[in-house]
Amino acid sequence: MREIRIHGRGGQGSLVLAQLMAIAALEDNKYGQAFPFLGGGGERRGKAIMAFCRLSEKPIRLRSRVSQPHYVIVQDPTILNEQDVLQGLRPEGLLLINTRKEPHELGLPSWVRVQTFSRVQDSLFASGKPLTNTFLLGAFSAITGELTLQAVLRAVRKRFPGRLGEENTRMVEESFSEFGGKKP
């Protein structure tokens, strides 16, 4: 089983990212589980929140928060100043951060494997909201190989029909390709 913790702010789509991962796992004939942690008023837009996802080849019986993630995804780099995003990260784990900074500029311990990624400007929808979750989903899939591109695209199309789905699948494909993934 692989465990993922996502740090974001209310309104950024952290829970949607976790849900898309779980749906993609199902599309890959695996098991997936996604849920948020909003405690302390975290459901407000802009408040730091966490979402969790588990991916497995076997049924998932565990129903607790993820305390020792294999992967940590940070949607908003300002959260690095507010929360210990490295808490419980396994030594072989990966930290994927949405930031324009290079990994060595973040002041993180040398043992942390970090991949930075910035697409806030490119992800503005007609609503004007910066939504990075599908860019991060494509990058996560390419970097880790935990989810296939085909499964991720099917999950995105199920969650977002029509034009919104087309925009989101384009973002997934771009980030997947940028991080070395192969198109189907």
C-alpha positions as CSV (number, residue, x, y, z in Angstrom):
1,M,0.0,0.0,0.0
2,R,1.2,3.5,-0.8
3,E,0.1,6.4,1.3
4,I,-0.1,10.1,0.2
5,R,-0.7,13.2,2.3
6,I,-1.7,16.4,0.4
7,H,-1.2,19.8,2.0
8,G,-3.2,22.7,0.5
9,R,-5.5,25.5,1.3
10,G,-9.3,25.4,1.4
11,G,-10.5,25.9,-2.2
12,Q,-7.4,24.7,-3.9
13,G,-8.8,21.2,-4.7
14,S,-6.7,19.1,-2.3
15,L,-9.5,16.7,-1.6
16,V,-10.4,16.6,-5.3
17,L,-6.8,15.7,-6.0
18,A,-7.0,12.8,-3.5
19,Q,-10.3,11.7,-4.9
20,L,-8.9,11.7,-8.5
21,M,-6.0,9.6,-7.4
22,A,-8.4,7.1,-5.7
23,I,-10.7,7.0,-8.8
24,A,-7.6,6.5,-11.1
25,A,-6.5,3.6,-8.9
26,L,-9.9,2.0,-9.5
27,E,-9.5,2.6,-13.2
28,D,-6.1,0.8,-12.9
29,N,-7.9,-2.2,-11.2
30,K,-6.4,-1.3,-7.9
31,Y,-8.0,0.0,-4.7
32,G,-8.1,3.6,-3.6
33,Q,-9.2,5.6,-0.6
34,A,-9.4,9.4,-0.3
35,F,-10.5,11.6,2.6
36,P,-9.9,15.1,4.0
37,F,-8.8,16.4,7.4
38,L,-10.5,19.8,8.0
39,G,-10.2,20.1,11.8
40,G,-10.0,23.4,13.4
41,G,-12.1,25.3,10.9
42,G,-10.0,24.2,7.9
43,E,-13.1,24.1,5.7
44,R,-12.8,27.8,5.2
45,R,-11.3,29.0,1.9
46,G,-7.6,29.8,2.3
47,K,-7.2,27.8,5.6
48,A,-4.5,25.1,5.6
49,I,-6.0,21.7,5.2
50,M,-4.8,18.1,4.5
51,A,-6.2,15.4,2.3
52,F,-5.1,11.8,2.3
53,C,-5.1,9.0,-0.3
54,R,-4.2,5.4,-0.1
55,L,-3.4,3.2,-3.2
56,S,-3.2,-0.5,-3.0
57,E,-3.3,-3.8,-4.9
58,K,-5.4,-5.2,-2.1
59,P,-8.5,-4.0,-0.3
60,I,-7.8,-1.2,2.1
61,R,-9.1,-1.8,5.6
62,L,-7.2,1.0,7.4
63,R,-9.4,4.0,8.2
64,S,-7.1,6.4,9.9
65,R,-5.2,9.5,8.8
66,V,-1.9,8.9,7.0
67,S,0.9,9.3,9.5
68,Q,3.8,7.9,7.5
69,P,3.3,8.9,3.9
70,H,5.3,7.6,1.0
71,Y,4.5,10.8,-0.8
72,V,3.7,14.3,0.3
73,I,2.2,16.8,-2.1
74,V,2.2,20.5,-1.2
75,Q,-0.1,22.7,-3.3
76,D,0.8,26.0,-1.7
77,P,4.5,26.6,-0.7
78,T,3.6,29.1,2.0
79,I,2.3,26.1,4.0
80,L,6.0,25.1,4.5
81,N,6.2,28.0,7.0
82,E,3.0,26.9,8.9
83,Q,3.1,23.1,9.1
84,D,5.7,20.4,9.3
85,V,5.0,18.8,6.0
86,L,7.9,16.4,6.5
87,Q,6.3,14.9,9.6
88,G,6.3,11.1,9.2
89,L,7.6,11.2,5.6
90,R,9.4,7.9,5.0
91,P,13.1,8.1,4.3
92,E,12.6,6.8,0.7
93,G,9.6,9.1,0.3
94,L,9.1,12.0,-2.1
95,L,8.0,15.6,-1.5
96,L,6.3,17.2,-4.5
97,I,5.9,20.9,-4.1
98,N,4.1,23.5,-6.3
99,T,6.7,26.3,-6.3
100,R,8.9,28.2,-8.7
101,K,11.9,27.6,-6.4
102,E,14.4,24.9,-7.0
103,P,14.6,22.1,-4.4
104,H,17.9,23.4,-3.0
105,E,16.3,26.9,-2.4
106,L,13.7,25.5,0.0
107,G,16.0,25.0,3.0
108,L,14.9,21.4,3.5
109,P,17.0,18.7,5.1
110,S,19.3,16.9,2.7
111,W,17.7,13.5,3.2
112,V,14.4,14.7,1.6
113,R,13.9,13.8,-2.0
114,V,12.1,16.9,-3.5
115,Q,10.6,17.6,-6.8
116,T,9.4,21.2,-7.5
117,F,6.7,22.1,-9.9
118,S,5.0,25.4,-10.7
119,R,2.0,25.9,-12.9
120,V,-0.2,28.4,-11.0
121,Q,-0.2,30.9,-13.9
122,D,-0.9,28.2,-16.5
123,S,-3.8,26.7,-14.6
124,L,-6.1,29.8,-14.5
125,F,-9.5,28.8,-15.6
126,A,-12.2,31.2,-17.0
127,S,-13.2,31.6,-13.3
128,G,-9.8,33.1,-12.6
129,K,-9.1,30.6,-9.9
130,P,-5.6,29.0,-9.9
131,L,-6.3,25.2,-9.8
132,T,-3.1,23.1,-9.7
133,N,-4.5,19.8,-8.7
134,T,-4.7,18.2,-12.1
135,F,-1.2,19.5,-13.0
136,L,0.1,17.9,-9.8
137,L,-1.9,14.7,-10.6
138,G,-0.1,14.4,-14.0
139,A,3.3,15.1,-12.5
140,F,2.7,12.6,-9.6
141,S,1.7,9.9,-12.1
142,A,4.8,10.4,-14.3
143,I,7.3,10.7,-11.4
144,T,6.0,7.9,-9.3
145,G,4.5,5.4,-11.8
146,E,1.8,4.7,-9.2
147,L,-1.0,5.5,-11.6
148,T,-1.1,5.1,-15.3
149,L,-1.8,8.1,-17.6
150,Q,-4.8,6.3,-19.1
151,A,-6.4,5.7,-15.7
152,V,-5.8,9.3,-14.6
153,L,-7.3,10.6,-17.8
154,R,-10.4,8.4,-17.3
155,A,-10.7,9.6,-13.7
156,V,-10.5,13.2,-14.7
157,R,-13.1,12.8,-17.5
158,K,-15.5,11.1,-15.0
159,R,-15.1,13.9,-12.5
160,F,-15.2,16.8,-14.9
161,P,-17.4,16.3,-18.0
162,G,-17.4,18.6,-21.0
163,R,-15.1,21.6,-21.6
164,L,-13.8,21.5,-18.0
165,G,-12.8,17.9,-18.4
166,E,-11.0,18.7,-21.6
167,E,-9.0,21.5,-19.9
168,N,-8.1,19.3,-17.0
169,T,-7.1,16.3,-19.2
170,R,-4.9,18.7,-21.2
171,M,-3.2,19.8,-18.0
172,V,-2.7,16.2,-16.9
173,E,-1.1,15.3,-20.2
174,E,1.2,18.4,-20.3
175,S,2.5,17.8,-16.8
176,F,2.8,14.0,-17.3
177,S,4.8,14.6,-20.5
178,E,7.0,17.3,-18.8
179,F,8.0,14.9,-16.1
180,G,9.1,12.1,-18.5
181,G,5.9,10.1,-18.8
182,K,5.0,8.4,-22.1
183,K,1.7,9.2,-23.8
184,P,-0.5,6.2,-24.6
